[in-house]
Amino acid sequence: MKYRDKTEIVAGILDVAQEGALKSKIMNGSLIKNPYLKSYLEFLREDGLLEYNSNTGLYRTTENGKRLLSIYRKLHSSLYVQEKARDGKMSPLMQSMA
């Protein structure tokens, strides 16, 4: 698997959790292993980008998280052409956000 920076991992988590998702769905959808996922979920909750409903077990991207994801996508789309031109290869997560 290609190395992903923290920003790409955060965007993946926020993307998967937009409509609400269990931890397992986030882990599979964002391609991150459980020990790392725990720290990301805690970080995103503390920063108000993700919320957790203990009754349902669902994580959901907050409005602030959705705004951050939108900014990330705009930045990504402007860099997409440069990356594609450079090597013609992109990670599956980057392709899904294009």
Helices and strands as residue ranges (DSSP letters): H 6-16, H 23-30, H 34-46, E 50-53, E 58-61, H 63-87, H 92-97
